[in-house]
């Protein structure tokens, strides 16, 4: 049975809070950054962005908001599957490593 969206948000928020409290969030963020650089994702997205600016920019420069709106879908779609899998495995490991009283709070 599907969980209500409110329950999913509560679970996601609880996991995020635990990740931040323990410093794991920063470690995972750095791991993600390293993997994206190693996989050339960052360079690829940078090139995509430069090409987009040349193609659509013309005489009217993009605002930061417009540029972010344009490149975010491309960035998300092109994160390598192995990077996503590694990060999800790390988060799963973290949640499984929480003691049962904390897990009950995360899961309720």
C-alpha positions as CSV (number, residue, x, y, z in Angstrom):
1,X,0.0,0.0,0.0
2,X,1.2,3.5,-0.9
3,X,2.1,5.8,2.0
4,X,0.5,9.2,2.1
5,X,2.7,12.0,0.7
6,X,2.6,13.7,4.1
7,X,4.2,10.6,5.7
8,X,6.8,10.4,3.0
9,X,7.7,14.1,3.5
10,X,7.9,13.5,7.3
11,X,10.3,10.5,6.7
12,X,12.4,12.5,4.2
13,X,12.6,15.4,6.6
14,X,13.6,13.2,9.6
15,X,16.3,11.5,7.6
16,X,17.6,14.8,6.4
17,X,17.7,16.2,9.9
18,X,19.6,13.1,11.2
19,X,22.1,13.4,8.3
20,X,22.7,17.1,9.1
21,X,22.9,16.5,12.9
22,X,25.5,13.8,12.5
23,X,27.6,15.6,9.9
24,X,26.9,12.8,7.4
25,X,25.1,15.3,5.1
26,X,28.3,17.2,4.5
27,X,30.3,14.0,4.0
28,X,27.7,12.8,1.4
29,X,27.7,16.2,-0.3
30,X,31.5,16.1,-0.7
31,X,31.3,12.5,-1.9
32,X,28.7,13.5,-4.5
33,X,30.9,16.5,-5.6
34,X,33.9,14.2,-6.0
35,X,32.0,11.6,-8.0
36,X,30.5,14.2,-10.3
37,X,34.0,15.7,-11.0
38,X,35.5,12.2,-11.6
39,X,32.7,11.2,-13.9
40,X,33.2,14.3,-16.0
41,X,29.6,15.3,-15.3
42,X,30.6,18.7,-14.1
43,X,32.6,19.4,-17.3
44,X,29.8,18.1,-19.4
45,X,27.2,20.3,-17.7
46,X,29.6,23.3,-18.0
47,X,29.9,22.7,-21.7
48,X,26.1,22.3,-22.1
49,X,25.7,25.6,-20.2
50,X,28.2,27.5,-22.4
51,X,26.6,26.1,-25.6
52,X,23.2,27.2,-24.3
53,X,24.4,30.7,-23.6
54,X,25.9,30.9,-27.1
55,X,22.8,29.5,-28.7
56,X,20.1,31.4,-26.8
57,X,21.9,34.2,-25.2
58,X,22.4,36.5,-28.1
59,X,22.2,40.1,-27.1
60,X,20.1,39.5,-24.0
61,X,22.0,37.9,-21.2
62,X,20.4,35.2,-19.1
63,X,19.6,36.0,-15.5
64,X,20.9,33.5,-12.9
65,X,17.3,32.3,-12.4
66,X,16.7,31.7,-16.1
67,X,20.0,29.9,-16.5
68,X,19.3,27.7,-13.4
69,X,15.8,26.9,-14.8
70,X,17.3,25.9,-18.2
71,X,20.2,23.7,-16.9
72,X,18.6,22.0,-13.9
73,X,16.7,19.4,-15.8
74,X,19.8,18.5,-17.9
75,X,21.9,18.3,-14.8
76,X,19.5,16.0,-13.0
77,X,19.0,13.8,-16.1
78,X,22.7,13.3,-16.7
79,X,23.9,12.3,-13.2
80,X,25.5,8.9,-13.9
81,X,23.5,5.9,-12.6
82,X,26.4,4.5,-10.7
83,X,26.8,7.8,-8.8
84,X,23.1,7.8,-7.9
85,X,23.3,4.2,-6.8
86,X,26.4,4.8,-4.6
87,X,24.8,7.8,-2.9
88,X,21.5,5.9,-2.3
89,X,23.5,3.0,-0.8
90,X,25.3,5.4,1.5
91,X,22.1,6.9,2.7
92,X,20.5,3.4,3.1
93,X,23.6,2.3,5.2
94,X,23.3,5.4,7.3
95,X,19.6,4.9,8.0
96,X,20.1,1.2,8.8
97,X,22.9,2.2,11.2
98,X,20.7,4.4,13.3
99,X,19.7,2.8,16.6
100,X,16.2,1.4,16.8
101,X,14.8,4.3,18.9
102,X,15.9,6.8,16.3
103,X,14.7,4.5,13.5
104,X,11.2,4.4,15.1
105,X,11.2,8.2,15.1
106,X,12.3,8.3,11.5
107,X,9.8,5.7,10.4
108,X,6.8,7.0,12.3
